[in-house]
Each structure stands twice: as C-alpha cells, then as structure tokens.
Amino acid sequence: MEQKTRRWILIGGALATTAVVGVAGVLLWSGSRSVVVADAPVKPAETPVQVATSFLTRAFSGPASAAVFTDAPAVATTALEASKAGMSTSAYQATVAAAEPPAPDATTTELTASVTWTMPGAGLLKYDVKVPMTRADGAWKVHWTPTVIHPQLTEGASLTYRKALAEGALLGRDGKPLTQGTVPDGLYKTITATVGDVKGIDGWEVGITAGGAFTVLDTKKAEGGEKITVTIDPARQAAAQAAVDALPQGAAIVAIEASTSEILAVAQNKALGGTNPFVGRYAPGSTMKIVTAAAVMNAGLVQSGTAVPCPATATIGTRRISNAGFGHDSLPFHTAFALSCNTTIGDLGSKLDPNALPDMAKRFGLGADWAIPGAETNTGKVPPATGDQRVENSFGQGNVVASPFGMALVAATVVSGRTPTPTLLRGKPSEPNDVAAGPPAAVLPPLRAMMREVVTAGTAKQLAGIPGLAGKTGTAEAGGGEAHGWFVGYQNNVAFAVVVEKAGSSQSALDATAAFLKG
C-alpha cells in the first residue's frame, strides 16, 4: 500500500490525530491501516455532593445499596431498614443543597439536605438533615450517623408512622363495632343510611420509636367522627337468629328491653320473604287477648278471679266461636285466659264499647306510631268495631293486624307499665306521632299474673322450666286453611314476640322461644 493510503482510525467513527482527554487506547496495526481500540472512560472521583445524593436517593428504596456509600454499611443498612419499615408506605424524597467543593486535601466536610416524607393520605413531614462526609483512600463516603435519617434519631431508634384513627364508629350494645351480618341486611342498610359516614377522617402521627417509647415529631389530628351505639345486643341477636334459622317456615323474633324500650334483637330467617319484623303485619290471634283482658278488666266487666263460662262452642252475635277442643262450665277468668278460651274472650269483647279495644291497644303501643331513627316500623292496626267484627277482633282475628315489633311493644308495656319509647340508636330518640298514655295501673298486676299462669299451667306450660317467663300463645287463621303461630311474652326485663308463618299452631313459636331464651 502506498503511504498516502495509510490512515488512522478510532473505533466509533472518530478520527484521532491527537490525544483524546479521558480516553485510553491501544494503537494497533492492521495491514495498511492503524486502529485505536478504546478502553472504558476514566471515571473522575465523585464529589461529596454526588456521593451524598447517591446515598439519599437509595436510602429507603434499597437500604443495602445506599449503605455502600457510607463508612459503616452494616450498621447503616440495619438502621435504614428499621425506619423504612416504620414509615410504612410513606414516600421519601431528599435534595442535597449545592455546596462549594472542598479543598483538594480536605478529608471531611458537611452537607445539608432537605427531606420530605409524603404520608398515606398526602400528609407531609419536612425537615433538614446534616450529612457529614469523610474521605479515605481518595474516596468520599457518608460518615454514618442516625441523624442523617432525622436530626433527633439515635442509635437503635427508628422513624415510625402510624395512623391516628378517627374515633367515629357504629357500635353494638357491647361496645364493639357493629358490622354487616350482625343484624338483618335490610336493617343494617337502614341504619347506615340514617347515620351516614360516622367514622370521620383518619389523621396520622410520625415519631421516633426507641425501645417501647414513642416520641411524636409531628401529627395531624383525626377529624370528625361520631360514636353511635345501636341498641342491638349481639348475644341476644345471635340467639334470636339461630332460633328462627332452625325453622323451615318464615319466622321472626323481636326483643325489647322493657325498662328502656331499647330494641335488643330483630331476627328473621330467609324463608320470611318480602317483609321484615318491623313492618310485616299478621292477625295476632290469641296474643291479642293480652289487650282484650286489660280492656274488659278496665271496663269493669270482669276481674281476674271472676267466675266465667267457657263453653266449647258458643254463638256470639251471628258468629259461631269454638275453643281448641275443650270447654268448661265455669272457671276463673285468669284460668280462662291461661287456657286461651275463645268463647270467654269473645263474649266479653262483644260487650266493650266500639273504641275500647283500639284505645287500650294504643296504650300498649299497638296501633301507635313513632318515627324511629334507623328503622321503618308499623306496629299494626286495631280499628273501632261493632257486631261480629268486634267479637273477632277481641281474640285477634277480624280486621286486627300486628307486626312482631308491635306485639313486642305490648309485652314490654306489660312489664314497664309505661308508654314505650322504642329506640334503636342511642342518643337519637324516636318521635311519637300517634301515641297514647300508658295502660291503667290497676290492670297490670293481674295481667302479669295471668300471663305467668299461661306458662306454668296453660297453653305454654312446656316452657314452665324457664324462670321468670310469662306470655301468651296465639294461633291466627291466615286463609286457605293456614294458620300462623305466635308467642308473645317476657322474661324479667326482656320482652319479645315470636311469629312463625303457616305453622298451624303456636308449637313452633314455643320451640323458637325456648331456643331464643336458652341460647
């Protein structure tokens, strides 16, 4: 090759005729061409700012990779990992302030960095840290100290983020959170729609954890929130739910604390469709005799010990009335009540004024109306009546209807003797719309004794072993040859009503009562 064809070539396409700054190369000859093969660029020594930036950039995304930029990697890794865990999902950002390069022979210097933590929920914690730097063997390192994480941090301590929980909550009677599934879904939705968002907005606090101590550095207090107690008793609710779930027919139980009128339990099984225990209305059957007995005693037609006839069948007005396969020439009124003698009650009911039964029913809460926060309710209806309608109404047929809630109020009023004020949410009282004064005091002691006799010697004597129990059974014709079963009563301060659809008799209601009270 001629001299003029000889060329110098630098791989990468650059013509090299002089030394290249920062690039080392090896000159090779290849035939008529000389080639320079480039080595890796010579990396200049990193400045303190660059080292500090590399450390802070990695500090909480990869503590181990950040620690190599310090003079104590193992200790730094442990400390950084602890604060990373303590700060949870908070985001970290740090910026090193510009600084003049240290003197060529300097072995130490100090930098400043601005730190920002962004907490969950966008809360910010800002502060500055000092970053000490040291040089050994020509390389700059961060001189490890916990204060590069936070100025107040000491060895063995860590930064910690924790929520400051808003205290608002929907609570059960036991003080524990009331969750969906604790009460029937429909009731839970009504309650939550009434109270809205009670929780409030969580706050936060950041501090230093050292041993078992926590020192707050900054905080954002929780906002709002309201604690609302639902009067439902979880234990009684569970017992009521288990009792109705054990039945194949539609069934419901409502329980009320008699002394306060607070609602303790509202249960229904899946077979009870299209309604709920607060509004579902049924003929109350012989449980209506609680109200009728109070009305006839108040009217002076009879007293508890008055001897009354109880024929097996009787024609009252134009209505032929029958008992459930029994009859007696004469027996005390309290016994006729305990045995549920339709002919006795029908005869006495026919002698009441047209408004006497409706008025007395309302005094026991049946047919009364309240606006109850958290629940839509309908206690029932007892219209004024004459003739055959009045007779049938007296033993809970005719055009009388009642909800399980309404009959539970009747039982609660027997116990308390006062006008009930049903409550589901404490601190949010019900508003009476159509309510009467409580029942006459004189009728209550004999009525309580009569309801107790139902259990000890009457139609509910299978429950005689349950202490303090009193009540009234009921079988209500529902058309088509079907009949609903009832038991309405109280045990000490707990009043309740049980209804079982198309049960044919009160037997299923008695079984459910036993399961509920023993559960």
SULBEL-V797685 format. One record per residue. N is the residue number from 1. RES is the residue in three letters. PHI is phi in degrees with one decimal (* if undefined). BURIAL is # if it has 16 or more other C-alpha atoms within 10 Angstrom, else .. Layout:
n: {N;N}
res: {RES;RES}
phi: {PHI;PHI}
burial: {BURIAL;BURIAL}
This chain:
n: {1;2;3;4;5;6;7;8;9;10;11;12;13;14;15;16;17;18;19;20;21;22;23;24;25;26;27;28;29;30;31;32;33;34;35;36;37;38;39;40;41;42;43;44;45;46;47;48;49;50;51;52;53;54;55;56;57;58;59;60;61;62;63;64;65;66;67;68;69;70;71;72;73;74;75;76;77;78;79;80;81;82;83;84;85;86;87;88;89;90;91;92;93;94;95;96;97;98;99;100;101;102;103;104;105;106;107;108;109;110;111;112;113;114;115;116;117;118;119;120;121;122;123;124;125;126;127;128;129;130;131;132;133;134;135;136;137;138;139;140;141;142;143;144;145;146;147;148;149;150;151;152;153;154;155;156;157;158;159;160;161;162;163;164;165;166;167;168;169;170;171;172;173;174;175;176;177;178;179;180;181;182;183;184;185;186;187;188;189;190;191;192;193;194;195;196;197;198;199;200;201;202;203;204;205;206;207;208;209;210;211;212;213;214;215;216;217;218;219;220;221;222;223;224;225;226;227;228;229;230;231;232;233;234;235;236;237;238;239;240;241;242;243;244;245;246;247;248;249;250;251;252;253;254;255;256;257;258;259;260;261;262;263;264;265;266;267;268;269;270;271;272;273;274;275;276;277;278;279;280;281;282;283;284;285;286;287;288;289;290;291;292;293;294;295;296;297;298;299;300;301;302;303;304;305;306;307;308;309;310;311;312;313;314;315;316;317;318;319;320;321;322;323;324;325;326;327;328;329;330;331;332;333;334;335;336;337;338;339;340;341;342;343;344;345;346;347;348;349;350;351;352;353;354;355;356;357;358;359;360;361;362;363;364;365;366;367;368;369;370;371;372;373;374;375;376;377;378;379;380;381;382;383;384;385;386;387;388;389;390;391;392;393;394;395;396;397;398;399;400;401;402;403;404;405;406;407;408;409;410;411;412;413;414;415;416;417;418;419;420;421;422;423;424;425;426;427;428;429;430;431;432;433;434;435;436;437;438;439;440;441;442;443;444;445;446;447;448;449;450;451;452;453;454;455;456;457;458;459;460;461;462;463;464;465;466;467;468;469;470;471;472;473;474;475;476;477;478;479;480;481;482;483;484;485;486;487;488;489;490;491;492;493;494;495;496;497;498;499;500;501;502;503;504;505;506;507;508;509;510;511;512;513;514;515;516;517;518;519}
res: {MET;GLU;GLN;LYS;THR;ARG;ARG;TRP;ILE;LEU;ILE;GLY;GLY;ALA;LEU;ALA;THR;THR;ALA;VAL;VAL;GLY;VAL;ALA;GLY;VAL;LEU;LEU;TRP;SER;GLY;SER;ARG;SER;VAL;VAL;VAL;ALA;ASP;ALA;PRO;VAL;LYS;PRO;ALA;GLU;THR;PRO;VAL;GLN;VAL;ALA;THR;SER;PHE;LEU;THR;ARG;ALA;PHE;SER;GLY;PRO;ALA;SER;ALA;ALA;VAL;PHE;THR;ASP;ALA;PRO;ALA;VAL;ALA;THR;THR;ALA;LEU;GLU;ALA;SER;LYS;ALA;GLY;MET;SER;THR;SER;ALA;TYR;GLN;ALA;THR;VAL;ALA;ALA;ALA;GLU;PRO;PRO;ALA;PRO;ASP;ALA;THR;THR;THR;GLU;LEU;THR;ALA;SER;VAL;THR;TRP;THR;MET;PRO;GLY;ALA;GLY;LEU;LEU;LYS;TYR;ASP;VAL;LYS;VAL;PRO;MET;THR;ARG;ALA;ASP;GLY;ALA;TRP;LYS;VAL;HIS;TRP;THR;PRO;THR;VAL;ILE;HIS;PRO;GLN;LEU;THR;GLU;GLY;ALA;SER;LEU;THR;TYR;ARG;LYS;ALA;LEU;ALA;GLU;GLY;ALA;LEU;LEU;GLY;ARG;ASP;GLY;LYS;PRO;LEU;THR;GLN;GLY;THR;VAL;PRO;ASP;GLY;LEU;TYR;LYS;THR;ILE;THR;ALA;THR;VAL;GLY;ASP;VAL;LYS;GLY;ILE;ASP;GLY;TRP;GLU;VAL;GLY;ILE;THR;ALA;GLY;GLY;ALA;PHE;THR;VAL;LEU;ASP;THR;LYS;LYS;ALA;GLU;GLY;GLY;GLU;LYS;ILE;THR;VAL;THR;ILE;ASP;PRO;ALA;ARG;GLN;ALA;ALA;ALA;GLN;ALA;ALA;VAL;ASP;ALA;LEU;PRO;GLN;GLY;ALA;ALA;ILE;VAL;ALA;ILE;GLU;ALA;SER;THR;SER;GLU;ILE;LEU;ALA;VAL;ALA;GLN;ASN;LYS;ALA;LEU;GLY;GLY;THR;ASN;PRO;PHE;VAL;GLY;ARG;TYR;ALA;PRO;GLY;SER;THR;MET;LYS;ILE;VAL;THR;ALA;ALA;ALA;VAL;MET;ASN;ALA;GLY;LEU;VAL;GLN;SER;GLY;THR;ALA;VAL;PRO;CYS;PRO;ALA;THR;ALA;THR;ILE;GLY;THR;ARG;ARG;ILE;SER;ASN;ALA;GLY;PHE;GLY;HIS;ASP;SER;LEU;PRO;PHE;HIS;THR;ALA;PHE;ALA;LEU;SER;CYS;ASN;THR;THR;ILE;GLY;ASP;LEU;GLY;SER;LYS;LEU;ASP;PRO;ASN;ALA;LEU;PRO;ASP;MET;ALA;LYS;ARG;PHE;GLY;LEU;GLY;ALA;ASP;TRP;ALA;ILE;PRO;GLY;ALA;GLU;THR;ASN;THR;GLY;LYS;VAL;PRO;PRO;ALA;THR;GLY;ASP;GLN;ARG;VAL;GLU;ASN;SER;PHE;GLY;GLN;GLY;ASN;VAL;VAL;ALA;SER;PRO;PHE;GLY;MET;ALA;LEU;VAL;ALA;ALA;THR;VAL;VAL;SER;GLY;ARG;THR;PRO;THR;PRO;THR;LEU;LEU;ARG;GLY;LYS;PRO;SER;GLU;PRO;ASN;ASP;VAL;ALA;ALA;GLY;PRO;PRO;ALA;ALA;VAL;LEU;PRO;PRO;LEU;ARG;ALA;MET;MET;ARG;GLU;VAL;VAL;THR;ALA;GLY;THR;ALA;LYS;GLN;LEU;ALA;GLY;ILE;PRO;GLY;LEU;ALA;GLY;LYS;THR;GLY;THR;ALA;GLU;ALA;GLY;GLY;GLY;GLU;ALA;HIS;GLY;TRP;PHE;VAL;GLY;TYR;GLN;ASN;ASN;VAL;ALA;PHE;ALA;VAL;VAL;VAL;GLU;LYS;ALA;GLY;SER;SER;GLN;SER;ALA;LEU;ASP;ALA;THR;ALA;ALA;PHE;LEU;LYS;GLY}
phi: {*;-73.2;-57.4;-72.0;-92.8;-75.1;-130.1;-102.5;-129.5;-105.9;-55.7;108.8;93.6;-98.0;-81.5;-115.0;-117.7;-138.0;-64.2;-100.1;-68.8;82.9;-125.6;-100.0;-149.3;-119.6;-86.1;-120.9;-106.8;-139.2;61.8;-90.2;-118.6;-106.6;-126.1;-101.9;-94.6;-80.1;-87.5;-63.2;-59.6;-74.4;-82.1;-69.5;-61.6;-75.4;-82.4;-56.6;-63.8;-65.3;-66.0;-61.3;-64.7;-60.2;-64.9;-68.0;-62.5;-98.8;-51.8;-120.9;-96.9;-151.9;-51.2;-65.8;-71.6;-76.0;-63.5;-66.9;-88.4;-110.3;-91.1;-145.4;-56.7;-65.4;-64.8;-63.0;-59.6;-60.4;-67.7;-66.1;-61.7;-63.6;-72.5;-60.0;-65.3;-66.0;-87.8;56.6;-93.1;-63.3;-96.4;-112.1;-144.4;-137.8;-128.1;-83.2;-70.8;-60.9;-147.6;-66.7;-59.0;-70.2;-60.6;-54.6;-98.0;-70.1;-114.3;-142.5;-161.5;-136.1;-114.0;-122.4;-130.7;-98.3;-113.9;-132.6;-104.5;-107.6;-80.1;-54.6;92.4;77.1;-68.8;-117.5;-124.0;-123.0;-165.7;-108.3;-127.6;-93.3;-116.8;-74.3;-121.0;-136.9;-118.1;-140.7;54.4;81.6;-118.1;-84.3;-135.7;-75.3;-76.8;-64.4;-157.5;-60.7;-71.4;-74.0;-85.4;-155.1;-56.6;-100.8;-77.9;-118.8;-59.4;85.7;-98.6;-148.2;-74.4;-139.0;-106.8;-149.2;-72.1;-102.3;-69.9;-63.6;-89.7;-65.8;-165.8;-97.3;-112.6;-82.9;-60.8;-85.9;85.6;-93.5;-55.8;-91.6;-112.4;-61.0;103.8;-71.2;-125.8;-52.5;-55.2;-60.8;-67.4;-60.7;-66.1;-66.4;-62.9;-67.1;-67.3;-73.6;-86.7;70.3;-83.6;-90.1;-66.9;88.4;-111.6;-64.4;-106.9;-155.1;-147.6;-120.6;-156.5;-109.6;-99.6;-136.1;65.6;-97.1;-95.6;-129.0;-108.7;-73.4;-98.7;-155.1;-152.9;-127.0;-67.1;-64.1;-115.9;63.3;96.6;-143.9;-91.3;-121.5;-96.7;-84.6;-73.3;-58.5;-92.3;-54.6;-67.4;-70.4;-63.1;-63.5;-66.3;-64.9;-64.9;-63.1;-65.6;-77.1;-66.3;-78.1;-102.6;-77.0;-85.0;-59.4;-149.3;-147.7;-136.2;-124.3;-124.7;-135.3;-76.8;-63.5;-69.8;-117.3;65.5;-74.8;-79.9;-96.3;-154.9;-141.3;-127.0;-147.7;-94.0;-67.0;-71.3;-86.7;-105.4;78.8;-155.6;-151.9;-64.1;-80.8;-124.2;-64.2;-114.1;-134.3;-63.0;-79.5;58.9;-70.4;-66.2;-65.4;-63.6;-60.6;-70.6;-62.4;-60.8;-63.3;-66.7;-72.9;-70.4;-65.8;-79.8;78.8;-73.7;-164.2;-123.8;-54.8;-94.2;-65.0;-72.6;-134.2;-76.7;-139.8;-67.4;-61.6;-140.1;-157.9;-99.2;-119.2;66.3;-106.9;-97.4;-90.4;-108.8;-129.4;-91.4;-85.4;80.0;-146.6;-162.0;-142.3;-64.9;-159.9;-162.9;-62.7;-56.1;-63.4;-74.7;-59.1;-65.9;-62.2;-86.1;65.0;-80.6;-64.5;-67.2;-65.4;-66.8;-61.3;-64.4;-67.2;-62.3;-65.2;-94.4;-77.2;-62.4;-54.2;-96.2;-63.4;-69.2;-58.2;-65.4;-68.2;-58.4;-65.8;-69.7;-99.3;96.1;-89.7;92.3;-80.4;-142.3;-132.5;-93.5;-106.8;-56.3;96.7;-152.5;-99.6;-131.1;-149.9;-73.4;139.2;-150.5;-128.6;-77.2;-60.6;-152.0;-133.9;59.6;-60.7;-61.1;-64.7;-62.0;-65.1;-62.4;-64.8;-114.6;81.6;-112.8;60.4;-111.5;-83.7;-135.4;-149.0;-92.7;-54.7;-61.2;-62.0;-72.9;-64.9;-64.3;-59.0;-63.5;-63.3;-71.1;-58.1;-73.0;-82.1;75.1;-120.1;-61.9;-70.5;-128.9;-56.8;-134.3;-115.0;-120.1;-63.1;84.2;-128.3;-66.6;-74.5;-109.2;-72.2;-108.4;-148.3;-131.5;-111.1;-64.2;-63.3;-69.3;-59.2;-60.5;-65.6;-85.5;-72.4;-57.7;-66.1;-65.7;-63.5;-64.6;-66.2;-68.8;-67.6;-65.2;-55.2;-82.8;-79.9;-145.4;-114.9;-71.8;-117.0;-66.4;-65.1;-100.7;-60.7;-77.3;-87.8;-64.7;72.4;-87.4;-140.8;176.1;-150.0;-82.1;-159.9;-125.0;-116.2;-61.4;-119.4;87.1;66.2;78.8;-89.0;-148.6;-88.7;-107.6;-131.4;-144.6;-122.6;-170.5;-155.3;-125.6;56.3;-98.4;-105.2;-101.1;-158.8;-136.8;-123.8;-130.2;-127.6;-68.2;48.7;-85.7;87.5;-161.6;-85.2;-58.5;-63.4;-66.2;-66.5;-62.4;-65.9;-61.4;-59.9;-63.9;-64.0;-74.5;-91.2;-75.1}
burial: {.;.;.;.;.;.;.;#;#;#;.;.;.;.;.;.;.;.;.;.;.;.;.;.;#;.;.;.;.;.;.;.;.;.;#;#;.;.;.;.;.;.;.;.;.;.;.;#;#;.;#;#;#;#;#;#;#;#;#;#;.;.;#;#;#;#;#;#;#;#;#;.;#;.;#;#;#;.;#;#;#;#;#;#;.;#;#;.;.;#;#;#;#;#;.;#;.;.;.;.;.;.;.;.;.;.;.;#;#;#;#;#;#;.;#;#;#;#;#;#;.;.;.;.;#;.;.;#;#;#;#;#;#;#;#;.;.;.;.;#;#;#;#;#;#;#;.;#;#;#;.;.;#;#;.;.;#;#;#;#;#;#;#;#;#;#;#;#;#;#;#;#;#;.;.;.;#;#;.;.;.;#;#;#;.;.;#;#;.;.;#;.;.;.;.;.;.;#;#;#;#;#;#;#;#;#;#;#;#;#;.;.;.;.;.;.;.;.;#;.;.;#;.;.;#;.;#;#;#;#;#;#;#;#;.;#;#;#;#;#;#;#;#;#;#;.;#;.;#;#;#;#;#;#;#;#;#;#;#;.;#;#;#;#;#;#;#;#;#;.;.;#;.;.;.;#;#;#;#;#;#;#;#;#;#;#;#;#;#;#;#;#;#;#;#;#;#;#;.;.;.;#;#;#;.;.;#;#;#;#;#;#;#;#;.;#;.;.;.;.;#;#;#;.;.;.;#;.;.;.;.;#;#;#;#;#;#;#;#;#;#;#;#;#;#;#;#;#;#;#;#;#;.;#;.;#;#;#;#;#;#;#;#;#;#;#;#;#;#;#;#;#;#;#;#;.;#;#;#;#;#;#;#;#;#;#;.;#;#;#;#;#;#;#;#;#;#;#;#;#;#;#;#;#;#;#;#;#;#;#;#;#;#;#;#;#;#;#;#;#;#;#;#;#;#;.;.;.;.;#;.;.;.;.;#;#;.;#;#;.;.;.;#;#;.;#;#;#;.;#;#;#;#;#;#;#;.;#;#;#;#;.;#;#;.;.;.;.;#;#;#;#;#;#;#;#;#;#;.;.;.;.;#;#;#;#;#;#;#;#;#;.;.;#;#;#;#;#;#;#;#;#;#;#;#;#;#;#;#;#;#;#;#;#;#;#;#;.;.}
